[in-house]
């Protein structure tokens, strides 16, 4: 399973082109990285990937790479491949 849909959704929520969301991009640099965006992203992950991320985890993530790593780890635990 590819992570591109997550990047596309995140880009839409942050109002940037998904191609700009490299692993090193800091999430807190976006004005839109707020609780509503995080809840929306959690819902997207559950609907699209059929795994749940811990809401508190999103508060600890610092960059796009850590978000991708967290999703990959959840997919691995669920027996899915990213």
Backbone bond lengths (Angstrom), bond angles and torsions (degrees), N, CA, C in turn:
res aa  C-N    CA-C-N  psi(-1)  N-CA   C-N-CA  omega(-1)  CA-C   N-CA-C  phi
1 X - - - 1.441 - - 1.530 108.41 -
2 X 1.294 116.41 134.16 1.457 121.47 -176.44 1.534 111.97 -86.89
3 X 1.303 115.80 152.55 1.460 121.78 178.38 1.526 112.18 -92.05
4 X 1.327 117.59 -3.19 1.467 120.54 -178.20 1.526 113.03 -58.03
5 X 1.342 119.23 -40.40 1.467 117.40 177.65 1.530 113.01 -58.33
6 X 1.320 117.38 -34.83 1.464 120.34 176.78 1.520 110.24 -64.56
7 X 1.323 116.76 -44.42 1.472 120.13 178.88 1.522 111.23 -63.85
8 X 1.329 116.61 -38.82 1.467 120.41 178.24 1.529 110.43 -63.40
9 X 1.329 116.74 -45.33 1.460 121.15 178.96 1.524 110.77 -64.46
10 X 1.319 117.03 -45.64 1.456 121.13 179.38 1.526 110.61 -61.31
11 X 1.320 116.79 -42.21 1.464 120.40 177.39 1.523 111.47 -59.34
12 X 1.324 115.96 -42.99 1.459 119.69 177.97 1.518 111.96 -63.40
13 X 1.315 116.51 -43.13 1.457 120.57 -179.58 1.524 112.20 -66.52
14 X 1.323 116.28 -36.50 1.463 121.00 -179.21 1.519 112.87 -89.86
15 X 1.339 115.59 -3.64 1.465 122.70 178.99 1.519 112.77 61.37
16 X 1.342 114.86 44.59 1.458 121.82 174.42 1.525 108.41 -135.53
17 X 1.301 116.73 161.07 1.459 121.46 175.74 1.527 108.39 -68.89
18 X 1.314 116.53 132.76 1.464 120.96 -178.85 1.526 111.69 -56.76
19 X 1.327 117.62 -28.68 1.464 121.22 179.91 1.532 111.76 -64.41
20 X 1.322 117.56 -21.46 1.464 121.56 178.94 1.525 112.25 -80.83
21 X 1.323 117.64 -11.65 1.461 121.45 -174.81 1.526 111.04 -88.84
22 X 1.311 115.07 75.81 1.457 120.55 175.63 1.525 108.80 -78.78
23 X 1.309 116.69 166.81 1.461 121.29 -178.04 1.536 112.63 -57.71
24 X 1.309 117.56 -30.43 1.465 121.56 -175.08 1.528 114.21 -83.20
25 X 1.317 117.82 -10.25 1.468 120.61 -176.63 1.526 110.21 -65.26
26 X 1.327 115.76 126.06 1.468 122.99 179.97 1.527 109.45 -77.92
27 X 1.317 116.27 127.71 1.459 120.86 -177.12 1.528 112.42 -69.75
28 X 1.310 117.51 -34.97 1.459 119.81 -176.34 1.526 113.66 -74.49
29 X 1.326 117.55 -0.64 1.465 119.97 175.08 1.527 111.23 -80.76
30 X 1.326 116.38 -10.14 1.459 120.43 -179.07 1.520 110.08 -96.79
31 X 1.304 115.15 128.64 1.461 121.07 177.98 1.530 110.34 -59.74
32 X 1.319 117.02 -31.65 1.468 122.44 -177.14 1.525 113.20 -80.50
33 X 1.316 120.16 -5.31 1.462 121.44 179.69 1.526 107.24 -78.87
34 X 1.335 114.32 80.30 1.454 120.90 -176.51 1.523 109.62 -129.49
35 X 1.308 116.35 -175.26 1.469 120.04 -175.54 1.523 112.35 -62.48
36 X 1.322 118.33 -36.92 1.465 120.39 178.88 1.526 111.10 -65.05
37 X 1.316 116.69 -42.58 1.462 120.75 177.69 1.521 110.32 -62.47
38 X 1.311 116.63 -42.41 1.468 120.57 -178.93 1.524 111.41 -64.51
39 X 1.326 117.39 -43.73 1.462 120.61 178.85 1.526 110.35 -64.76
40 X 1.310 116.87 -41.55 1.466 120.97 178.19 1.524 110.23 -62.39
41 X 1.315 116.69 -42.06 1.464 121.32 179.25 1.531 110.94 -65.34
42 X 1.324 117.43 -40.62 1.473 120.79 176.78 1.529 110.43 -59.59
43 X 1.319 116.79 -43.61 1.460 120.99 177.99 1.516 111.96 -62.89
44 X 1.329 116.29 -42.07 1.460 120.20 178.06 1.522 110.94 -61.08
45 X 1.324 116.96 -45.86 1.467 121.14 -179.06 1.532 110.17 -60.59
46 X 1.319 116.80 -43.86 1.464 119.64 179.56 1.524 111.24 -64.48
47 X 1.331 116.79 -43.67 1.466 120.35 -178.69 1.524 112.63 -69.13
48 X 1.323 116.43 -43.64 1.466 119.83 -173.54 1.526 113.07 -84.69
49 X 1.320 116.39 -42.59 1.466 120.36 -173.58 1.530 113.45 -102.27
50 X 1.320 116.49 -11.12 1.473 121.25 179.05 1.530 112.94 61.91
51 X 1.319 116.03 33.45 1.465 122.37 172.04 1.525 107.21 -133.25
52 X 1.317 115.30 156.82 1.460 120.39 179.21 1.524 109.11 -111.12
53 X 1.306 114.76 131.55 1.457 120.64 171.60 1.522 107.53 -98.27
54 X 1.302 116.54 145.77 1.455 122.19 177.67 1.526 109.15 -70.61
55 X 1.323 116.32 128.73 1.466 120.07 -179.19 1.521 111.66 -58.68
56 X 1.325 117.53 -38.26 1.468 120.75 179.29 1.524 111.36 -64.72
57 X 1.326 116.38 -27.79 1.461 120.59 178.45 1.519 110.95 -61.59
58 X 1.326 117.03 -40.94 1.464 119.54 -179.09 1.520 112.08 -61.49
59 X 1.331 116.90 -30.52 1.464 119.72 177.89 1.526 111.97 -69.35
60 X 1.325 116.18 -24.31 1.466 120.34 -178.18 1.535 112.92 -91.76
61 X 1.306 117.55 -15.08 1.464 119.99 -178.39 1.517 110.27 -71.24
62 X 1.316 116.01 139.16 1.459 119.94 -176.55 1.524 113.32 -108.22
63 X 1.324 116.66 -26.75 1.458 119.13 -175.35 1.525 110.47 -146.81
64 X 1.314 115.42 171.93 1.463 121.21 -178.95 1.521 110.67 -60.80
65 X 1.320 117.60 -38.07 1.461 121.04 -179.99 1.514 112.16 -60.78
66 X 1.325 117.54 -41.02 1.468 119.86 179.25 1.525 110.94 -68.34
67 X 1.324 117.51 -32.26 1.465 120.92 175.14 1.528 110.46 -65.85
68 X 1.326 116.03 -46.23 1.469 120.00 178.77 1.526 111.01 -62.84
69 X 1.321 116.65 -40.65 1.469 120.51 178.57 1.522 111.37 -63.92
70 X 1.332 117.00 -40.84 1.469 120.94 179.74 1.525 110.58 -64.29
71 X 1.325 117.27 -42.26 1.456 119.97 178.58 1.519 110.55 -66.88
72 X 1.321 117.85 -43.29 1.461 121.58 178.40 1.529 111.01 -59.34
73 X 1.319 117.16 -42.68 1.457 121.11 178.23 1.527 111.02 -63.07
74 X 1.331 117.13 -41.51 1.460 120.04 177.90 1.518 111.87 -65.46
75 X 1.312 116.45 -38.93 1.468 120.64 178.14 1.522 110.25 -66.50
76 X 1.324 116.75 -40.20 1.470 120.81 178.01 1.524 110.47 -61.83
77 X 1.330 116.36 -44.41 1.476 119.79 179.06 1.515 111.07 -63.65
78 X 1.324 116.91 -31.37 1.471 121.11 -179.15 1.529 111.53 -85.58
79 X 1.337 116.92 -1.68 1.458 120.06 179.69 1.505 115.02 81.23
80 X 1.350 116.18 20.13 1.447 122.05 177.31 1.526 107.37 -110.52
81 X 1.303 116.36 154.59 1.469 120.20 178.62 1.519 109.08 -110.83
82 X 1.311 115.82 138.08 1.474 120.61 178.24 1.505 110.26 -83.95
